[in-house]
């Protein structure tokens, strides 16, 4: 059996056929739209394949952080604390895999539809018996662009969802381990990255965890604000901000401590 023609081959044939005959019938257009759809679906990988690829990548990130102990080391907490939390962390992992798979499948569907729309738009403008002097290579590139950019889009989604996974896992572990506040790290030195102005403005500022014991007991002020009231690290698309969690009162600047805390700290 000869190998199935590629998306590019089908597109080349479709464009040549429409240029030769023009848009003379709906059937001619439909025939090519069907063929292009099949080829584009094959070129962008089946949803099952995409999902298993995403699942592999995110599970790898998860096992580095959680099972591999990176998270415990970085946050300076015992490995068993992380292990104890694993049901909640596993849930977060499943949530991220599902969200990534949904996003990538949706992007893929939209990309294929956009390519077919571009093709139909161009095809129905071809008049029979009159070949317009067009640059065929550019026409094909323009029609194929949404489908061609799929691998790039897919990578972006996976990178973004991995950042969200890490950020949410960090938060879950830190809160369970009685963190009281977090320092915003806007990743300011990251090259070739379009930092959000609002996030750069948060760089180095201390935000309070609403349910942390220190704030609940009235030992600290709100600092620069309550962390849970804002968009969290990595929540907005492609945000690469991170947090360094604080656990003790003496890690906070004096002006964040209340009178009550100062009295408590002053005790021998
Ligand atoms: Zn950010």
Boltz pocket constraint, residues with backbone or C-beta under 6 A from the ligand:
constraints:
  - pocket:
      binder: B
      contacts: [[A, 186], [A, 196], [A, 199], [A, 234], [A, 238], [A, 239], [A, 240], [A, 241]]
      max_distance: 6.0
